[in-house]
Amino acid sequence: MLLLPSMLSSQHAYGNLEDLCSGLVVEVRHAESIADGVRIHPGGRVVYVAHGPLSVKDLRLAWESDGPLKIKAIQIGIRESIQLSEIIVWDNADQERKSIKRACGLTDFVTRFQYQRRQNHAHITANNLFFLTVESQCPEVVEFRGLRLMGRRMKHEVSGVFDDLRVKKVVDGSDIALGWGESRHEVVLGRKYLVHDAGLGFASLSIGEQVGAFHVLHSLARGESASDDHVGTLLIEYEDGVFDAICAVKSWNIQVEDGGGTWWGPATTLLGQAVYLPKGEYGDHWTAKYQMSYLNPRPNVPVKRIILSKKDDNYKVEGIMLERPESILVGLVEPDRATFEAGEKLGFTMYEYRAKANPGPPSVASVELVKPDLRVELGKLGFHREGHYSSARGEVTIPDDWRLCGPVRLKLSSGIASSELGLLYPRDWRPRPNYMSMIGGGRDPRQDYVHLKRLGYDAFKLHLPWIVKENGDVDWNGWEDRFKTITDAGLKISFRNHITNRVFPHLEQCARRVTYEKDKEPEIAKSYDPADETFRKKLVEYYVSSAKLGATRPDHIISINANYGLRQGIGTGRLTVGPATFQAFLKSLQKEFTLEEFNRATSLNLGSFSELQPDHVLNDRSRVLLPRLSRVNHQLLASLQREVVREIRRVNPGIHLTFNAPFHVNEHTMLGLTTEEYLRLATEYGPGSIFHETADRYCLSFAKWMLAKRTFGHLYGDEGCQNPPTYEHNTFAYCWMTAFQCWDALYCQWWGGKPAHQNIARLKPDFQLVFNAEYIPDPICLAISLNAAFEQLPDMFGKPLHSQNWSHYSLANLLRGTNLNADRYMVEEFPEQDRNVKSKLLIDDSTRSISQKFGDRLVDFMEKGGVFLGSLATDSLNQYRFYGRFGIGIKGQEVEGSDLVRHGGAFPVVEKRVGKGKLVVLTKWWSNPGWMPGATEELRRDFAGLLRRYGEFEPNVSCDAVPLSVIPYRAVNGDLVLYVVNPTVRALDACFDVKASLIRHDGIARDMGSGRELVIERRGNRVLTRTQIQPMGAATILFRSR
């Protein structure tokens, strides 16, 4: 019989605040010891270590000091992919000098601001091993005394009779795998576990060993769960009667095996390493179990037993591994910054913990810059240990060796290494700047901006409000000081004019819009009528004022969101419209129709146009009203947008104009996003561009990138916006933003300056290299109409966003999945751009309504020798009148007509000669199920064959590993760059097949991720090379002349 400790599941099972341990000094520079403390001289520093129990709440530091300080903290043993210390105390230098007792909470630091993420973990089990660097912030000596770690320990009450399970111990070096019942050997994350498929719910395991670390393999199935996030506990009882605990907590050290808040599968958490279990054919989706690893804070005292309990029936412990103290060596080499370049001096700090105390004479370690298959020694580092701990400070010069560029680590010969960092390519390979940006409030403490800069971010996009003074002028009080704080950290600034869907007191005279919904009373919306003259005047004034503010720092403020407050769409299911806009709509109808024509077209019976109400539009089935109302709304927004841009340019001629445009261009008709006008304004009043808002999936950004960057050459930007705890999965967004050659790559979350697992440093070298390179497309262009979406609007209104655009997403993913790299768009609204469409093949991107003039241009393209590839989506809203020009009729999925040539396969088509060219019709809609690139072998083969046959080309690159993405570029120095993205949880061995004419005859190939020189094989007009691409990330293959 096992009676479990009832208080383990309580959020209140913690004692009073108490001292957990005193700080131990492990390194001193320009300081000397005094009673219970140190005296720190100007420029001096003291490194302390504090090591507390595993399960504690309300952690804090306490000390006494007599002057201003800076305290930096780093926590050893967490699962973030980049680890840099963070400033937790930063006093002003002019702070009053007096001896006072002080304290600093650590909960936000340890949990990465859990409350901002709307989390409140029932228990927090962490490696509470902190290295703390204390520095003086004044030109005088500062005394610092009595540093201690405080917190509230978890209470443990164990009663009842325990039947210990019979435990089997399998020793492998210093690892002890625990077994019970039926088990099997399995290597998980490099450790040989005894895995129990049945798991373990309630048990007591006798140990009788000294333990340096606990490694637990556990899982959580989907199902009804406990009321809080606590799902299970491993209670540790030591031989001397002391208890500690490891609590399994959702979103902390475990996730539901098929959940976790991402589009692909569960994520690694702060203290839980995901063990990915590929799902589907390609592993681009997955489930996961988790390994949580904790350092034993009492390695010298034998563990008597571990008592397992669970609160959630879906939770199970599948394996336990104990690691003996003598093998525990953990630590970190922390550079002063995560990105750097050749020739720079780079300072770093080494932190080390050994579970087996190893005091002795000073040691010396080699310092190396390493990749998996390449290493260069940079120097030596001397240090000495204080019992279990050591810390040392060093500096190296980064060598001028292009082979090291890309992701690298600083590593000591003792085995301690840094996180993966970024060594930038030579400056002449990246002459133009581009930016990795964090979006935030702008009122954050200065240490957050310093932290961002160290992580590798270049810019900070702040939320600029709309507050006015009594005289009506915009109030920018305090913003100059905030700008200085940000720029002093070395960051550029972008404005995000945060004025969307808000009600402002100073706009009370402006007309608000009204939302109409079936069977509900109308509601006043939190948005303003774009036809209201007072609102238009005040909005322009606001933008002029913010543009003038930006002009005060032209070298630092790089962009302004020019369309916030101008995105008043009609809605996606509920109709929202303002009174002045509706009157403009009525006037437009009177110009187009007589009343008799209007009633006949809409099946209404109105006595006058003034009788038409928004409810008529909401309930319209004629497909007349909704598209026309949306067009009028767009025209009003576009004219207001043009006025705003013109006035911005009058007072600030150089700032980048950013037009944020989420979702597909078809849905912009509902969302009030005037994409056509954005493109015109960015061309006429550049620099500027539409920016997309979710690059996490390639197909979501495809159309915006193709329009802005490829067709118009605008400085394009995009965002990754996966919420925590997805963390490292947002890397996918950065990989796609690199492939899109983004001028600005934004992270759309801000948790107190801690983007958690967002390691952008390792990606930044490629991000800069590819931006400055020339994209090498295959001869494939696409055709698109922006205005056709108005005709499609009745089919989209009231439907989930994205759901009516699968034909477009499928085409984008088929191109990506076959590594066919499209060139640009032919855009209905911009005939002057047709001169740049030089490919033989033009594919319709699901234009469901082709106008007469656009159709004429397509006919001209074919008659001159081009091949236009349409589908059953093409002109479908017009009953295929475009195909009817050529005597082709469509009934269901049957294509009829004379002189047609038919081809079968996964993509069956009919073709007909048109002048010197051809019209080819796919006898179905584009289809590639799922969000990610990749398709069946048959689909890939037949799709690529179809395009190559009608485009008469051989692809620039191809790859035999699905669904790797391979995109070629020509670097500034003439080298060929292959940028390869692996969106799966599998490492993929791949052969890359490259057109020989792209590579210099005497070229070599190097994998810039691993550092390995690759073998090149020439086969006629193709060149082959092979390497392995690591999971969930990207790599660059560089072809250079010897």
Buried (B, 14 or more C-beta within 10 A) or exposed (E): EBEBBEBBBBEEBBEEBEEBBEBBBBBBBBBEEEEEBBBBBEEBBBBBBBBBBBBBBBBBBBBBBBBBBBBBBBBBBBBBBBBBBBBBBBBEEEEEEEEEEBEBEBBBBBBBBBEBBEBEBBBBBBBBBBBBBBBBBBEEBBBBBBBBBBBBBBBBEBEEEBEEBEBEEBEEEBBBBBBBEEBEEBEBEEBBBBBBEEBBBEBBBBBEBBBBBBBBBBBBBEEEBBEBBBBBBBBBBBBEEEBBBBBBBBBBBBBBBBBBBBBBBBBBBBBBBBBBBBBEEBBBBBBBBBBBBBBBBBBEBBBBBBBBBBBBEBBBBBBBBBBBBBBBBBBBBBBBBBBBBBEEEBEBBBBBBBBBBBEEEEBEBBBBBBBBEBBBEBEEBEBBBBEBBBBBBBEBEBBEEBBBBBBBBBBBBBEBBBBBBBBBBBEEBBEEEBBBBBBBBBEBEBBBBBBBBBBBBBBBBBBBBBEBEEEEEBBBEEBEEBBEBBBEBBBBBBBBBBBBEBEBEBBEEBBBBBBBBEEEEBEEBBBBBBBBEBBBEBBBBBBBBBBBBBBEBEEBBBBBBBBBBBBBBBBBBBBBBBBBBBBBBBEBBEEEBEBEEBBEBBEBEBEEBEEBEBEEBBEBEEBBBBBBBBBBBBBBBBBBBBBBBEBBBEBBEEBBBBBBBBBBBBBBBBBBBBBBBBBBBBBEBBBBBBBBBBBBBBBBBBBBBBBBBBBBBBBBBBBBBBBBBBBBBBBBBBBBBBBBBBBBBBBBBBBBBBBBBBBBBBBBBBBBBBBBBEBBBBBBBBBBBBBBBBBBBBBBBBEEBBEBBBBBBBBBBBBBBBBBBBBBBBBBBBEEBEEBBEBBBBBBBBBBBBBEEBBEBBBEBBEEEBBBBBBBBBBBBBEBEBBBBBEBEBEEEEBEBEEBEEBEEBBBBBBBEBBEBBBBBBBBBBBBEBBBBBBBEEBBBBBBBBBBBBBEBEBBBBBEBBBBBBBBBBBBBEBBBBBBBBBBBBEBEBEBBBBBEBBEEEBBBBBBBBBBEBEBEEEEEBBBBBBBBBBBBBBBBBBBEE
